[in-house]
Amino acid sequence: MQTAAALTMVRDDAFFLRAWLRHYGETFGRENCYIINHGRGSEVAELAEGCNVIGIPGDPHKNFDVKRWGLLNGILGGLRRYYRHVIVGDVDELVVIDPEIAPDLKTWLAQKADGRIYTPLGLEVIHRIDVELEEITDHILGPRRHVRLAPHYSKPCVVSAAKKLSRGGHFAQYDKIFTPDGLYLMHLKFCDFAAYAEVMDRRNAVTEDLGGVVQDTAIGGHWFAQSRGEDRAVFEAFADIEMGKEFDVSWVRRRMRKSFGPRGDTGYYEFRRPDFQTQYVLPERFNGMF
């Protein structure tokens, strides 16, 4: 079996798709990258040349996220028969391994046991517009060095067990937790002020086309214009988040393990996701990773 594959679904988000392709395409090889092209966008198809691209209709419809994760779970189940590990998630989420632990993610995964689900610790890459003035021209890490704790993005997304993930990929029907040191999921939504505004303009337009409200569409509430807020104020507020003295988040993993248990009677399992208000500067060894 091949070591690893990456799977995502995307509609138009070229900025994030470029980062996703740079990271997983270079690490796993584009032949092991699977992209669902929602709406059959020509730009997505061109950027993803050499990957396995599946085009699906892009007509506005309700229950978007329910259908999306039903499709992702189905493809995940199939790919798992051909790969030891499959990473699945949104196009603005990248799983990385600390370079101190392994030279790259594929090398790390090749040494890991099958039949498990690994949960990286969630970090949100934030653009500190008060101190990070450099534009992103190719790699994100380097021009951007700040991250904040994001437990909501600590997802069971590295899958080598025959288990189902919940809508959004936040929970798994898997009764164990493996959250190894040095494994992170980096969420990129706030990594660049200009890119954020462009992406949110487009997502607000999508929800306007859908009509209805969050409950009707089953799409993330953050896609709706009324939840957006004022863009510059969002980014200026990052300067007020408490700064951690050194990049050591092992204490968060300990809390994840300690609080792990059943999510009611749903069949899924979870851990507590408190809203930590702490940011860190990434060590220089992460620069250029994606």
Secondary structure, 3 states (H helix, E strand, C coil): CEEEEEEEEECCCHHHHHHHHHHHHHHHCHHHEEEEEECCCHHHHHHCCCCEEEEECCCCCCCHHHHHHHHHHHHHHHHCCCEEEEEECCCCEEEEECCCCCCCHHHHHHCCCCCCEECCEEEEEECCCCCCCCCCCCCCECCECEEEECHHHCCCCEECCCCCECHHHCCECCCCCECCCCEEEEECCCCCHHHHHHHHHHHHHHHHHHCCCHHHHCCCHHHCHHHCCCHHHHHHHHHHCEECCCCCCHHHHHHHHHHCEECCCCCCEECCCCCCCEEEECCHHHCCCC
